[in-house]
Amino acid sequence: MEVNSLMSSHLMELQQTVQMSVMQNALNLNTTTAIELLKELPQQQTAPTHPYGSIIDISI
């Protein structure tokens, strides 16, 4: 009975280790994918340009 309990305990520990490893690999893959997607985005200008230029005459 003691051996069965010991084996059951080891099996639970192994299952937890495998689950953590799978979760870590999935997280790493998602992080890598997100970084690649961000790198592929077109670079945007810091400030939008005005359609009539940068200086507008507002005098009356």
C-alpha positions, 0 to 999 in steps of 0.5 A: 500500500505504501508503494502505491501511495508513493508512486501516486505522489510521484505521478502527480508531481510529474504531471504538474511538472509536465503541465508547467513545461507545456504552459511555459512553452506556450507562453514563450511561443505566444511572446515570440509570435507577438514580438514578430507581429509587432516588428512587422507593423509599419512604422508610424509617424510620431505626429500626423501631418496636416493636409494643408501643411504645417502653417495655417494663416488664421488672420482675418 
